[in-house]
């Protein structure tokens, strides 16, 4: 059965078709994070500056998703400043999957989320804790999902696009490698997925 498309130019409820049968449309393209920002589903998470004085690995940030849908991590950022040591090599930052213990989790120093739609009342059901000098994590998967160098006085920002299902978690650590003492902050840009994930 043939389908007939008629020109509805100017009627306000049907499409414009030209004499060659072409359908006219106009679209606005936006990324998923941009759409989430204007709909109130995007959030910033930031430890703000944490002092580090030990040379070993310190756990800085823990994030667990309690939402029914996956939580998408769109970007990861790190900043360091006021380093007074002499590094033997660049510092190393890492993001580990599903830690189950350690002083970072046990201390439960809560970090507040900030909705990227200013004034929105939309909230995010997550557990977020910040750590700092000498804090630990245990039980995580041994291979980090993200791993990169970080200078002793620098800022890094990058898109990462990780999805955290309900009940899963991430933790960020930093090893200064001689740059200590210094201050460091880290965090994520995240948004609520509008697609229910597998439980």
N, C-alpha and C positions, 0 to 999 in steps of 0.2 A: 504494500500500500504506500503510495507516494505521499510525502508531507509537503504542504505548501507554506512558505514563509512570505508573509505580506509586509510591505513597508508601513511602519507605524510612526514615521517621523512626526514629532510635534504633539503626539497624543498623550505622552507622559506615562504610558503603561505598556508600550510595546517598542520594538527596536527599529532602528533605521536600516534599510537595505538599499544598496545602490543598484543601478541598472545592470551590473555584472554579477549580482547575487551576493555581494559581500556584506557581511554583517558588521556594523560599526559598534565598537565598544570603547569605553574609557576606563582605565584602571589606575589605582594607586598601589604601588608596591611598597611593602615594609617588611622588615625582618621580624622574626618571631619575638625577639627581645623588645623591639620597638612597639609591637602590638601589645605585648604584656605590660610595658610601662604605662601606656595610656589607658589600659583596662584595670590597672591597680594590682597586677599579679606579679610584678617584678620588685626585687628587694636588693639592698646593699647590706653586706655583712663585713664588719671591719673591727679588728682587735684594737685599733689605735696603737700608739707606740708602747712596746714592751721592752724593758731593760734586760740585756743579756750580758752576763759576765763570765760564764763558763765556756770552755772550748768544745765541749761535746755537743751531741744532738739534743735540742730542746723542742718539746712539743708546744706549739703556739695556738692552734685553733682546732676545735672539734665541731662537726656539723652532722646531725642525724635528722633524716626526714621522717616526720610523722604524718605527713599528708597522704591521702589515699592514692593520689596520682604521683608519678615521678616528679622530682624536683630537678630542674635543669640548671646546671652550673654553666653560665654563658662565658664568664671571664674570671680570671684569677689575677690578683695583684699583690705585690710585695714592695715595701720600701724600707731602706736602711739609712741610718744617719748617726752622726756623732761617734764613729768608730775611733778607738784610740790605740788599738793593737797593731801588730805587724803580721798580716796574714801570710801563711805558708802557701796558700792557694785561694781561689775564689770560694766564698761560702756556698753551701749547697742547701737548696730548699727542696722538699719532697712532699707529695700528697699520698697518703696511704689509705687503703680501703678497709673498712669495717674493724677498727680497733675495738676491743671489748673491755679494756681496763687501763690502768695507769693513773698517775696523779692528775693528768689533764682532765679525765672524766670524773675521778673521785672528788676533785676540788670543786667542780661545778660553779666556776666563776662565770656567770651568765653574760652573754653578749646580746644586746638588743638589735633587732633588724630595723632597717629604715626603708619604708615603702618609697619607690622611685616616682610614684604619682603623689606629689606633695599634697598633704591634707587628706589622703585616702584613709578610710578606717579598715581596709582589708588587712588581715593579719596572716602570718605564716606559722603553721604548726611544726616547729622544729625544736631540737635541743641544740644550743650553740654555747660552747664554753671556750674561754681563752685561758692560756697557760702562761708560759714565760720561761725564765731561766731555770734550767734543770728539770722542768716538767717532763713526764714520760707518757708513752702509750704502750700498750701490750695487746697481743692477740690479733694484730692486723695482718693482712696478707703481706708476705715478705717483699714482694716487688712493688715499688710505688707506681701509681698510675700516672703521676706527673713528677718530673725530676729535672731541675735546672740549676745552673750557677746563679749566684746573686752577689754583686759587688758589695763592698763594705760601706759605700755611700752612694746608693743608686735606687732607682725605681724601675720596676718591671710590671708590665701589663700585657696580658694576652688572652685571646679567645681560646677556650678549651672545649666547650660543649660536652660535658659529662652529664649523665642522667643518674640520679640517686633514687632508686625505688623506695617505697615505704619500708621503714625499718632498717635501711642501709645507712652507712655513715662514711665520712671522710675525716682525716686529720692531717694538718700541716705541721711539718717540722723544719728546723733550721740548724745547720752546723756551721759556725762562723770560721773555723779553721785558722784561729789566731787573730782574727779581726776584733775580738772582744777586748774590752767592753764596748758595746754599741747598743743602739735602739733599733727595733724592727717592728713593723706592722704588716699584717697580711689580711686578706679577705677575698670575698667572692661577690660577683654579680649573679643573682639567681632569679629564676622565675618558675611559677607554678605551671606545670604542663596542663593543658585542658584535655588530655587523653589519659584515660585510666590505664595504668600499667598492670602487668601480671603480678598477682600477689605471690 
